[in-house]
């Protein structure tokens, strides 16, 4: 039976951005659509006019931004479900992603233990991500907040999730996939603590 995994709530900045994108772009789209229809109503010669080309570009741009930004950046809440043999990731405007648990190679949990973390800890996390990208890995962001990020390695893709109880979730993943290797990285104001779990 599928089990819903509690996720961290969506960060305030992301929520605001998620509201602003349609609030700005949809009225702009409607406004330009109105004028495009007016230009089309003026007859066939108007169809080839500069106004119509401009209208089409603005319409296409606003529609693209309204749909593309939320698709590639996590401005809407993600949810996670554990099935018997897979982890399912969901987010508005994205198809459901199903990750078979037996195909997960390893997981890395990054925890921000303090509100402010040291420069060393921050650089360590950034450098790790940069090294993975250089190695050919692609990150898929399904996080809601950056307080706890669990990187799930599946082939050449790394799925980033933010469960509300990350250590318990990590234990559950290890229980379901015994050969899974795991690392916990705690980022604090004094530095970092790295622990490999057996």
Backbone as ProteinMPNN parsed JSONL, in Angstrom:
{"seq_chain_A": "XXXXXXXXXXXXXXXXXXXXXXXXXXXXXXXXXXXXXXXXXXXXXXXXXXXXXXXXXXXXXXXXXXXXXXXXXXXXXXXXXXXXXXXXXXXXXXXXXXXXXXXXXXXXXXXXXXXXXXXXXXXXXXXXXXXXXXXXXXXXXXXXXXXXXXXXXXXXXXXXXXXXXXXXXXXXXXXXXXXXXXXXXXXXXXXXXXXXXX", "coords_chain_A": {"N_chain_A": [[0.843, -1.193, 0.0], [0.623, 2.207, -0.897], [2.597, 4.703, 0.707], [2.474, 7.839, 2.058], [5.031, 10.209, 2.17], [5.986, 12.5, 4.498], [6.691, 15.802, 3.644], [8.973, 18.596, 3.859], [7.575, 21.844, 4.471], [6.836, 24.127, 1.785], [9.282, 26.529, 1.078], [9.122, 29.977, 2.028], [10.014, 32.002, 0.207], [9.974, 30.63, -2.204], [7.268, 30.016, -2.398], [6.146, 32.563, -2.678], [7.303, 33.343, -5.12], [6.16, 31.383, -6.735], [3.526, 32.245, -6.719], [3.756, 34.771, -7.84], [4.595, 34.35, -10.49], [2.36, 33.345, -12.182], [0.641, 35.462, -11.53], [1.758, 37.745, -12.633], [2.366, 37.027, -15.301], [0.018, 35.848, -16.486], [-2.073, 37.9, -16.636], [-0.701, 39.612, -18.392], [-0.459, 37.954, -20.593], [-3.202, 37.623, -21.239], [-3.884, 40.278, -21.848], [-2.256, 40.773, -24.103], [-3.244, 38.805, -25.779], [-5.805, 39.735, -26.262], [-5.246, 42.061, -27.82], [-3.98, 40.837, -29.956], [-6.053, 39.369, -31.093], [-7.628, 41.503, -31.858], [-5.958, 42.658, -33.805], [-5.936, 40.593, -35.663], [-8.562, 40.678, -36.427], [-8.623, 42.855, -38.041], [-8.173, 42.167, -40.613], [-6.655, 40.361, -43.424], [-4.199, 41.607, -44.448], [-3.264, 42.778, -42.113], [-2.493, 40.612, -40.723], [0.071, 40.052, -41.437], [1.431, 42.116, -40.374], [3.769, 44.182, -38.481], [2.907, 44.55, -35.885], [1.439, 42.262, -35.309], [3.38, 40.288, -35.37], [4.983, 41.105, -33.241], [3.075, 40.822, -31.201], [2.701, 38.052, -31.259], [5.225, 37.153, -30.46], [5.391, 38.197, -27.846], [3.171, 36.915, -26.689], [3.948, 34.221, -26.932], [6.287, 34.281, -25.363], [5.357, 35.016, -22.763], [3.651, 32.896, -22.19], [5.449, 30.78, -22.312], [7.207, 31.441, -20.169], [5.42, 31.304, -18.02], [4.844, 28.596, -17.94], [7.347, 27.292, -18.124], [9.173, 28.163, -16.093], [8.076, 27.188, -13.568], [8.283, 24.51, -14.197], [10.976, 23.834, -14.309], [12.14, 24.932, -12.054], [11.859, 24.67, -8.538], [9.201, 25.972, -7.558], [6.733, 25.315, -6.739], [5.057, 23.156, -4.428], [6.496, 19.985, -3.747], [5.671, 16.512, -3.578], [5.969, 13.305, -1.986], [5.825, 9.784, -2.362], [6.006, 6.56, -1.044], [5.999, 3.489, -2.506], [5.539, -0.067, -2.66], [7.842, -0.879, -4.009], [9.087, 1.39, -4.994], [9.919, 4.924, -5.173], [7.882, 7.667, -5.508], [7.751, 10.781, -7.063], [6.214, 13.924, -7.051], [5.151, 16.949, -8.604], [3.589, 20.032, -9.332], [2.86, 20.7, -12.724], [4.724, 18.907, -13.639], [5.493, 15.626, -14.804], [4.712, 12.574, -13.014], [7.406, 11.171, -11.318], [8.912, 8.087, -11.122], [10.937, 6.195, -9.111], [12.575, 3.264, -9.022], [13.325, 1.495, -6.103], [15.273, -0.507, -5.84], [17.061, 0.187, -7.757], [18.406, 2.35, -6.869], [21.491, 3.717, -6.186], [22.989, 5.078, -4.209], [22.59, 7.316, -1.387], [22.679, 10.673, -0.234], [22.532, 12.701, 2.519], [21.987, 16.0, 3.3], [22.074, 18.102, 5.937], [21.04, 21.059, 7.44], [22.057, 22.074, 10.351], [22.17, 24.366, 11.854], [20.819, 27.71, 11.767], [22.4, 29.614, 10.421], [25.131, 28.673, 8.457], [28.613, 27.755, 8.422], [31.144, 29.247, 6.326], [32.924, 27.396, 5.316], [31.425, 25.006, 5.46], [29.332, 25.592, 3.715], [30.744, 25.963, 1.319], [31.772, 23.404, 1.014], [29.453, 21.864, 0.479], [28.625, 23.104, -1.92], [30.862, 22.598, -3.553], [30.812, 19.799, -3.664], [28.461, 19.36, -5.134], [29.186, 20.633, -7.535], [31.343, 19.019, -8.348], [30.023, 16.601, -8.817], [28.367, 17.337, -10.948], [30.317, 17.873, -12.878], [31.191, 15.308, -13.223], [29.253, 14.237, -14.746], [26.722, 13.851, -13.721], [23.235, 14.633, -13.424], [21.175, 16.944, -11.847], [17.958, 16.735, -10.392], [15.562, 18.657, -9.168], [13.441, 18.313, -6.543], [12.859, 19.527, -4.195], [11.459, 21.185, -1.3], [12.4, 22.886, 0.523], [15.539, 24.078, 1.847], [16.552, 23.148, 4.202], [16.832, 20.45, 4.769], [18.178, 18.216, 2.598], [17.915, 15.457, 0.621], [19.845, 13.615, -1.425], [19.238, 11.479, -4.015], [20.69, 8.954, -5.707], [20.336, 7.804, -8.88], [21.218, 6.006, -11.413], [22.643, 8.159, -13.745], [21.441, 10.334, -12.735], [20.478, 12.599, -10.169], [18.188, 12.824, -7.735], [16.733, 15.288, -5.882], [15.302, 15.604, -2.763], [13.168, 16.743, -0.067], [12.449, 15.572, 2.716], [10.352, 15.739, 5.663], [11.128, 14.389, 7.944], [14.059, 13.566, 7.727], [16.126, 11.731, 8.573], [14.732, 9.485, 9.484], [13.444, 8.806, 7.138], [15.625, 8.186, 5.529], [16.554, 5.905, 6.887], [14.411, 4.212, 6.36], [14.619, 3.926, 3.587], [17.063, 2.575, 3.472], [16.325, 0.248, 4.772], [14.637, -0.876, 2.912], [16.293, -1.246, 0.77], [18.926, -2.999, 1.015], [21.571, -2.936, 0.088], [22.18, -0.342, -0.272], [24.243, 2.504, -0.136], [24.99, 5.077, 2.178], [25.306, 8.491, 3.165], [25.654, 10.983, 5.616], [25.654, 14.405, 5.888], [26.245, 16.945, 7.983], [25.674, 20.317, 8.208], [26.946, 23.004, 9.871], [27.272, 25.945, 11.994], [29.845, 25.868, 12.79], [31.198, 24.339, 11.003], [31.442, 21.288, 9.183], [30.061, 17.972, 9.508], [30.719, 14.756, 8.575], [29.324, 11.643, 7.945], [29.467, 8.265, 7.216], [27.097, 5.795, 6.597], [26.524, 2.431, 7.455]], "CA_chain_A": [[0.0, 0.0, 0.0], [1.458, 3.417, -0.958], [2.751, 5.438, 1.965], [2.863, 9.226, 1.805], [6.181, 10.665, 2.954], [5.798, 13.912, 4.844], [7.744, 16.666, 3.098], [9.086, 19.922, 4.471], [6.71, 22.812, 3.779], [7.488, 24.936, 0.76], [9.922, 27.738, 1.608], [8.324, 31.191, 1.781], [10.466, 32.665, -1.026], [9.492, 29.84, -3.341], [5.808, 30.169, -2.463], [5.882, 33.902, -3.229], [7.653, 33.292, -6.544], [5.144, 30.559, -7.386], [2.319, 33.062, -6.884], [4.051, 35.91, -8.713], [4.747, 33.957, -11.905], [1.094, 33.486, -12.912], [0.008, 36.761, -11.263], [2.319, 38.725, -13.57], [2.348, 36.574, -16.695], [-1.306, 35.565, -17.051], [-2.716, 39.13, -17.125], [0.046, 40.082, -19.563], [-0.859, 37.063, -21.682], [-4.588, 37.963, -21.611], [-3.833, 41.61, -22.464], [-1.701, 40.637, -25.452], [-4.162, 37.983, -26.562], [-6.883, 40.64, -26.673], [-4.777, 42.89, -28.929], [-3.709, 39.955, -31.097], [-7.36, 39.093, -31.71], [-8.024, 42.75, -32.539], [-5.153, 42.794, -35.027], [-6.413, 39.583, -36.617], [-9.868, 41.125, -36.9], [-8.46, 43.957, -38.991], [-8.083, 41.637, -41.973], [-5.479, 39.577, -43.795], [-2.931, 42.357, -44.48], [-2.81, 43.003, -40.737], [-1.914, 39.356, -40.254], [1.502, 40.096, -41.713], [1.973, 43.378, -39.86], [4.757, 44.124, -37.401], [2.184, 44.435, -34.615], [1.055, 40.874, -35.073], [4.608, 39.543, -35.059], [5.318, 41.473, -31.858], [2.078, 40.19, -30.331], [2.971, 36.609, -31.21], [6.442, 36.963, -29.658], [5.051, 38.456, -26.436], [2.287, 35.822, -26.258], [4.77, 33.016, -26.773], [7.213, 34.464, -24.235], [4.659, 34.978, -21.471], [3.167, 31.526, -21.975], [6.63, 29.963, -22.028], [7.673, 31.736, -18.81], [4.428, 30.816, -17.061], [4.919, 27.134, -17.857], [8.715, 26.771, -18.039], [9.828, 28.428, -14.803], [7.685, 26.184, -12.56], [8.666, 23.156, -14.607], [12.397, 23.586, -14.072], [12.547, 25.435, -10.744], [10.864, 24.202, -7.559], [8.425, 27.054, -6.945], [5.509, 24.705, -6.218], [5.376, 22.085, -3.478], [6.672, 18.608, -4.21], [5.213, 15.492, -2.623], [6.662, 12.029, -2.159], [5.078, 8.597, -1.958], [6.738, 5.294, -1.094], [5.2, 2.309, -2.812], [6.238, -1.279, -2.226], [9.161, -1.036, -4.631], [9.557, 2.616, -5.647], [9.628, 6.248, -4.616], [7.239, 8.495, -6.527], [7.91, 12.213, -6.829], [5.194, 14.698, -7.766], [5.136, 18.402, -8.491], [2.716, 20.683, -10.304], [3.397, 20.909, -14.072], [5.724, 17.895, -13.983], [4.935, 14.269, -14.722], [5.128, 11.799, -11.844], [8.671, 10.454, -11.526], [8.94, 6.856, -10.326], [12.31, 5.706, -8.963], [12.609, 1.939, -8.388], [14.262, 1.536, -4.975], [16.402, -1.432, -6.029], [17.996, 0.801, -8.704], [19.077, 3.486, -6.222], [22.858, 3.327, -5.841], [23.36, 5.646, -2.912], [21.899, 8.543, -0.992], [23.45, 11.596, 0.602], [21.643, 13.608, 3.239], [22.596, 17.259, 3.739], [21.244, 18.714, 6.98], [21.48, 22.341, 8.013], [21.768, 21.972, 11.784], [22.037, 25.728, 12.376], [20.211, 28.674, 10.832], [23.526, 30.087, 9.611], [26.212, 27.684, 8.411], [29.919, 28.363, 8.165], [31.56, 29.358, 4.926], [33.541, 26.109, 4.972], [30.349, 24.033, 5.243], [28.623, 26.001, 2.502], [31.626, 25.677, 0.18], [31.854, 21.948, 0.876], [28.229, 21.413, -0.2], [28.673, 23.617, -3.299], [31.912, 21.879, -4.288], [30.337, 18.435, -3.908], [27.502, 19.433, -6.248], [29.938, 20.968, -8.755], [32.105, 17.824, -8.743], [29.079, 15.627, -9.377], [27.967, 17.83, -12.276], [31.455, 17.654, -13.78], [31.282, 13.86, -13.46], [28.184, 13.842, -15.662], [25.425, 13.695, -13.057], [22.252, 15.704, -13.617], [20.332, 17.123, -10.666], [16.523, 16.948, -10.577], [15.198, 19.271, -7.889], [12.081, 18.135, -6.028], [12.89, 19.982, -2.803], [10.556, 22.26, -0.885], [13.185, 23.759, 1.398], [16.943, 23.674, 1.847], [16.97, 22.73, 5.549], [17.242, 19.047, 4.659], [18.13, 17.766, 1.207], [18.364, 14.084, 0.429], [20.189, 13.344, -2.823], [19.017, 10.069, -4.35], [21.449, 8.655, -6.92], [19.687, 6.796, -9.719], [21.945, 6.105, -12.679], [23.38, 9.424, -13.858], [20.586, 11.408, -12.245], [20.383, 12.761, -8.718], [16.903, 13.419, -7.38], [16.831, 16.003, -4.611], [14.021, 15.67, -2.06], [13.293, 17.343, 1.27], [11.477, 14.995, 3.653], [10.245, 16.428, 6.957], [11.934, 13.611, 8.903], [15.027, 12.998, 6.784], [16.868, 10.566, 9.076], [13.798, 8.349, 9.49], [13.225, 8.443, 5.732], [16.859, 7.531, 5.099], [16.53, 4.55, 7.469], [13.41, 3.419, 5.632], [15.204, 3.592, 2.282], [18.083, 1.54, 3.7], [15.622, -0.991, 5.123], [14.051, -1.433, 1.688], [17.375, -1.563, -0.167], [20.024, -3.322, 1.943], [22.9, -2.636, -0.468], [22.26, 1.109, -0.436], [25.233, 3.207, 0.687], [24.416, 6.359, 2.6], [26.182, 9.447, 3.844], [24.965, 12.118, 6.238], [26.525, 15.576, 6.015], [25.61, 17.993, 8.791], [26.279, 21.631, 7.997], [26.72, 23.787, 11.087], [27.977, 27.235, 12.003], [31.264, 25.6, 13.07], [31.798, 23.538, 9.937], [30.651, 20.167, 8.685], [30.314, 16.635, 10.039], [30.383, 13.775, 7.542], [29.212, 10.3, 8.508], [29.023, 7.219, 6.289], [26.276, 4.805, 7.287], [26.654, 1.052, 6.954]], "C_chain_A": [[0.887, 1.255, 0.0], [1.434, 4.189, 0.36], [3.251, 6.844, 1.659], [4.008, 9.606, 2.735], [5.982, 12.149, 3.23], [6.992, 14.724, 4.345], [7.816, 17.956, 3.906], [8.126, 20.871, 3.756], [7.519, 23.645, 2.781], [8.031, 26.223, 1.384], [9.145, 28.979, 1.164], [8.711, 31.881, 0.469], [9.935, 31.945, -2.259], [7.989, 30.001, -3.517], [5.439, 31.507, -3.095], [6.177, 33.921, -4.725], [6.623, 32.485, -7.329], [3.836, 31.3, -7.601], [2.55, 34.208, -7.867], [4.097, 35.538, -10.195], [3.412, 34.039, -12.649], [0.435, 34.852, -12.706], [0.506, 37.837, -12.225], [2.087, 38.286, -15.013], [0.955, 36.352, -17.276], [-2.063, 36.833, -17.461], [-2.02, 39.698, -18.365], [-0.323, 39.255, -20.795], [-2.265, 37.428, -22.176], [-4.643, 39.308, -22.343], [-3.339, 41.511, -23.907], [-2.576, 39.777, -26.351], [-5.31, 38.837, -27.098], [-6.448, 41.474, -27.885], [-4.434, 42.056, -30.159], [-5.004, 39.652, -31.839], [-7.858, 40.329, -32.451], [-7.264, 42.919, -33.849], [-5.589, 41.786, -36.086], [-7.749, 39.998, -37.219], [-9.785, 42.242, -37.921], [-8.3, 43.468, -40.429], [-6.748, 40.983, -42.251], [-4.193, 40.392, -43.883], [-2.363, 42.594, -43.083], [-2.134, 41.758, -40.17], [-0.398, 39.359, -40.419], [2.168, 41.34, -41.129], [2.979, 43.14, -38.741], [4.083, 43.933, -36.049], [1.872, 42.98, -34.294], [2.27, 40.016, -34.715], [5.029, 39.83, -33.618], [4.367, 40.801, -30.872], [2.37, 38.701, -30.155], [4.199, 36.316, -30.343], [6.133, 37.147, -28.171], [4.156, 37.349, -25.893], [3.086, 34.552, -25.986], [5.689, 33.106, -25.564], [6.507, 34.35, -22.896], [4.144, 33.571, -21.172], [4.329, 30.605, -21.615], [7.103, 30.181, -20.59], [6.717, 31.194, -17.752], [4.543, 29.311, -16.865], [6.331, 26.617, -17.595], [9.352, 26.988, -16.673], [9.389, 27.408, -13.75], [8.097, 24.761, -12.925], [10.108, 22.839, -14.217], [12.904, 24.086, -12.722], [11.464, 25.095, -9.728], [10.125, 25.338, -6.846], [7.061, 26.568, -6.457], [5.897, 23.488, -5.381], [5.492, 20.728, -4.171], [6.126, 17.672, -3.143], [5.858, 14.164, -2.993], [5.793, 10.892, -1.638], [5.974, 7.374, -2.096], [5.751, 4.185, -1.418], [6.022, 1.102, -2.357], [7.662, -1.35, -2.773], [9.726, 0.24, -5.249], [9.237, 3.856, -4.811], [9.041, 7.076, -5.752], [7.33, 9.955, -6.12], [6.887, 12.961, -7.678], [5.405, 16.187, -7.533], [4.273, 18.963, -9.617], [3.481, 20.979, -11.597], [4.534, 19.952, -14.438], [5.074, 16.528, -13.927], [5.441, 13.566, -13.462], [6.415, 11.059, -12.199], [8.702, 9.267, -10.574], [10.369, 6.323, -10.309], [12.267, 4.333, -8.288], [13.691, 1.902, -7.302], [15.463, 0.621, -5.175], [17.439, -0.864, -6.997], [18.714, 2.018, -8.117], [20.445, 3.019, -5.746], [23.255, 3.806, -4.452], [22.525, 6.882, -2.634], [22.837, 9.376, -0.128], [22.477, 12.588, 1.213], [22.431, 14.821, 3.71], [21.628, 17.938, 4.702], [21.85, 20.033, 7.429], [21.082, 22.319, 9.482], [21.561, 23.336, 12.426], [21.42, 26.623, 11.309], [21.266, 29.205, 9.86], [24.607, 29.015, 9.628], [27.513, 28.384, 8.036], [30.218, 28.394, 6.671], [32.156, 28.036, 4.445], [32.471, 25.065, 4.637], [29.607, 24.329, 3.947], [29.448, 25.681, 1.254], [31.742, 24.176, -0.062], [30.647, 21.428, 0.085], [28.23, 21.856, -1.666], [29.691, 22.859, -4.138], [31.501, 20.448, -4.607], [29.391, 18.411, -5.109], [28.226, 19.714, -7.567], [30.728, 19.761, -9.257], [31.201, 16.772, -9.383], [28.627, 16.05, -10.771], [29.082, 17.595, -13.294], [31.617, 16.176, -14.126], [30.157, 13.35, -14.359], [26.826, 13.634, -15.019], [24.535, 14.902, -13.346], [21.35, 15.749, -12.388], [18.89, 17.381, -11.083], [15.972, 17.408, -9.228], [13.711, 19.103, -7.564], [12.028, 18.566, -4.563], [11.819, 21.04, -2.566], [11.305, 23.306, -0.074], [14.613, 23.24, 1.403], [17.447, 23.265, 3.224], [17.474, 21.293, 5.548], [17.076, 18.628, 3.204], [18.716, 16.363, 1.137], [18.595, 13.882, -1.062], [20.077, 11.846, -3.066], [19.671, 9.803, -5.702], [20.786, 7.505, -7.666], [20.305, 6.907, -11.109], [22.776, 7.376, -12.686], [22.547, 10.611, -13.392], [20.551, 11.397, -10.72], [19.078, 13.496, -8.435], [17.017, 14.01, -5.981], [15.438, 16.104, -3.998], [14.245, 16.263, -0.673], [12.219, 16.785, 2.207], [11.495, 15.729, 4.992], [11.067, 15.717, 8.029], [12.998, 12.86, 8.105], [15.761, 11.757, 7.29], [15.985, 9.321, 9.095], [13.549, 7.866, 8.063], [14.444, 7.71, 5.174], [16.919, 6.095, 5.631], [15.558, 3.646, 6.721], [13.928, 3.018, 4.253], [16.241, 2.484, 2.425], [17.433, 0.203, 4.06], [15.087, -1.678, 3.865], [15.101, -1.811, 0.642], [18.645, -1.76, 0.655], [21.396, -2.917, 1.404], [23.135, -1.135, -0.664], [23.361, 1.698, 0.451], [24.69, 4.601, 0.985], [25.451, 7.195, 3.329], [25.321, 10.572, 4.402], [25.985, 13.235, 6.414], [25.753, 16.634, 6.796], [26.387, 19.284, 8.61], [25.922, 22.502, 9.197], [27.457, 25.118, 10.991], [29.476, 27.046, 12.252], [31.945, 24.783, 11.98], [30.864, 22.433, 9.485], [31.025, 18.894, 9.431], [29.835, 15.646, 8.992], [30.407, 12.392, 8.165], [28.729, 9.343, 7.433], [28.273, 6.161, 7.084], [26.449, 3.444, 6.635], [25.283, 0.428, 6.805]], "O_chain_A": [[1.806, 1.355, 0.813], [0.404, 4.306, 1.023], [4.32, 7.018, 1.073], [3.955, 9.353, 3.939], [5.83, 12.951, 2.308], [8.147, 14.377, 4.592], [6.847, 18.356, 4.552], [7.887, 20.717, 2.558], [8.727, 23.831, 2.932], [7.328, 26.914, 2.122], [8.587, 29.02, 0.068], [7.839, 32.297, -0.294], [9.504, 32.571, -3.227], [7.493, 30.11, -4.639], [4.542, 31.584, -3.934], [5.391, 34.453, -5.509], [6.255, 32.85, -8.445], [3.113, 31.02, -8.557], [1.655, 34.572, -8.63], [3.686, 36.323, -11.05], [3.329, 34.737, -13.66], [-0.25, 35.349, -13.599], [-0.247, 38.741, -12.589], [1.661, 39.084, -15.848], [0.732, 36.641, -18.451], [-2.652, 36.853, -18.542], [-2.677, 40.204, -19.276], [-0.477, 39.788, -21.894], [-2.495, 37.532, -23.381], [-5.359, 39.456, -23.333], [-3.93, 42.092, -24.817], [-2.637, 40.004, -27.56], [-5.732, 38.68, -28.244], [-7.188, 41.583, -28.863], [-4.586, 42.527, -31.287], [-5.042, 39.676, -33.07], [-8.437, 40.224, -33.533], [-7.844, 43.278, -34.874], [-5.606, 42.101, -37.276], [-8.033, 39.705, -38.381], [-10.77, 42.544, -38.595], [-8.292, 44.273, -41.361], [-5.828, 41.035, -41.434], [-3.158, 39.908, -43.426], [-1.148, 42.61, -42.887], [-1.312, 41.842, -39.258], [0.324, 38.744, -39.635], [3.35, 41.58, -41.372], [3.038, 42.066, -38.143], [4.61, 43.246, -35.174], [2.021, 42.53, -33.158], [2.19, 39.132, -33.863], [5.386, 38.919, -32.871], [4.792, 40.277, -29.842], [2.297, 38.164, -29.05], [4.211, 35.346, -29.585], [6.563, 36.348, -27.339], [4.352, 36.889, -24.768], [2.922, 33.9, -24.955], [5.855, 32.133, -24.827], [6.993, 33.671, -21.992], [4.199, 33.115, -20.03], [4.213, 29.759, -20.728], [7.369, 29.218, -19.872], [7.147, 30.687, -16.716], [4.362, 28.809, -15.756], [6.497, 25.607, -16.912], [10.006, 26.087, -16.148], [10.243, 26.812, -13.095], [8.241, 23.909, -12.048], [10.422, 21.71, -13.839], [13.991, 23.699, -12.292], [10.276, 25.218, -10.026], [10.391, 25.628, -5.68], [6.318, 27.325, -5.832], [6.939, 22.873, -5.606], [4.702, 20.38, -5.049], [6.12, 17.999, -1.956], [6.238, 13.928, -4.14], [5.119, 11.018, -0.615], [6.617, 7.173, -3.126], [4.783, 3.971, -0.688], [7.077, 1.255, -1.742], [8.575, -1.819, -2.093], [10.734, 0.189, -5.953], [8.417, 3.833, -3.893], [9.631, 7.175, -6.828], [7.026, 10.32, -4.984], [6.713, 12.674, -8.862], [5.778, 16.627, -6.445], [4.244, 18.418, -10.72], [4.617, 21.453, -11.557], [5.228, 20.163, -15.433], [4.198, 16.29, -13.094], [6.481, 13.933, -12.915], [6.506, 10.408, -13.239], [8.538, 9.427, -9.364], [10.944, 6.033, -11.358], [11.953, 4.245, -7.101], [14.845, 2.243, -7.565], [16.562, 0.943, -4.724], [18.563, -1.361, -7.063], [19.534, 2.643, -8.789], [20.554, 2.048, -4.997], [23.781, 3.049, -3.637], [21.852, 7.418, -3.514], [23.672, 8.848, 0.607], [21.699, 13.232, 0.509], [23.42, 14.688, 4.43], [20.512, 18.301, 4.331], [23.035, 20.105, 7.756], [19.916, 22.521, 9.82], [20.857, 23.452, 13.429], [21.489, 26.334, 10.114], [21.057, 29.241, 8.647], [24.961, 28.505, 10.691], [27.514, 29.451, 7.422], [29.624, 27.666, 5.876], [31.923, 27.612, 3.314], [32.593, 24.333, 3.655], [29.294, 23.42, 3.178], [28.916, 25.191, 0.258], [31.802, 23.729, -1.208], [30.8, 20.652, -0.858], [27.877, 21.077, -2.552], [29.426, 22.516, -5.291], [31.8, 19.938, -5.686], [29.505, 17.554, -5.986], [27.916, 19.107, -8.592], [30.776, 19.509, -10.461], [31.573, 16.134, -10.368], [28.517, 15.217, -11.671], [28.83, 17.174, -14.423], [32.121, 15.834, -15.196], [30.115, 12.166, -14.694], [25.869, 13.274, -15.705], [25.008, 16.029, -13.491], [20.83, 14.724, -11.945], [18.629, 18.148, -12.01], [15.926, 16.637, -8.269], [12.845, 19.676, -8.225], [11.242, 18.03, -3.783], [11.342, 21.693, -3.494], [10.893, 24.463, 0.004], [14.87, 22.102, 1.012], [18.647, 23.054, 3.401], [18.432, 20.963, 6.247], [15.977, 18.679, 2.65], [19.854, 16.121, 1.54], [17.663, 13.966, -1.862], [20.739, 11.046, -2.405], [19.256, 10.359, -6.719], [20.686, 6.387, -7.159], [19.954, 7.797, -11.885], [23.526, 7.641, -11.746], [22.912, 11.763, -13.631], [20.588, 10.347, -10.079], [18.893, 14.641, -8.846], [17.355, 13.315, -5.022], [14.51, 16.618, -4.622], [15.368, 16.283, -0.168], [11.207, 17.438, 2.462], [12.522, 16.27, 5.402], [11.633, 16.358, 8.914], [12.857, 11.667, 7.838], [15.996, 10.826, 6.519], [16.442, 8.228, 8.76], [13.455, 6.664, 7.814], [14.307, 6.733, 4.438], [17.295, 5.178, 4.902], [15.84, 2.473, 6.477], [13.7, 1.894, 3.805], [16.296, 1.565, 1.607], [17.941, -0.854, 3.689], [15.085, -2.905, 3.769], [14.828, -2.6, -0.262], [19.353, -0.799, 0.955], [22.29, -2.588, 2.184], [24.181, -0.725, -1.169], [23.407, 1.423, 1.65], [24.021, 5.217, 0.155], [26.339, 6.681, 4.009], [24.39, 11.049, 3.753], [27.043, 13.038, 7.01], [24.738, 17.15, 6.329], [27.597, 19.338, 8.83], [24.747, 22.71, 9.501], [28.173, 25.377, 10.025], [30.278, 27.935, 11.969], [33.155, 24.564, 12.039], [29.649, 22.619, 9.412], [32.145, 18.748, 9.922], [28.679, 15.691, 8.57], [31.373, 12.009, 8.825], [27.696, 9.58, 6.806], [28.751, 5.689, 8.116], [26.513, 3.331, 5.411], [25.172, -0.728, 6.396]]}, "name": "protein", "num_of_chains": 1, "seq": "XXXXXXXXXXXXXXXXXXXXXXXXXXXXXXXXXXXXXXXXXXXXXXXXXXXXXXXXXXXXXXXXXXXXXXXXXXXXXXXXXXXXXXXXXXXXXXXXXXXXXXXXXXXXXXXXXXXXXXXXXXXXXXXXXXXXXXXXXXXXXXXXXXXXXXXXXXXXXXXXXXXXXXXXXXXXXXXXXXXXXXXXXXXXXXXXXXXXXX"}
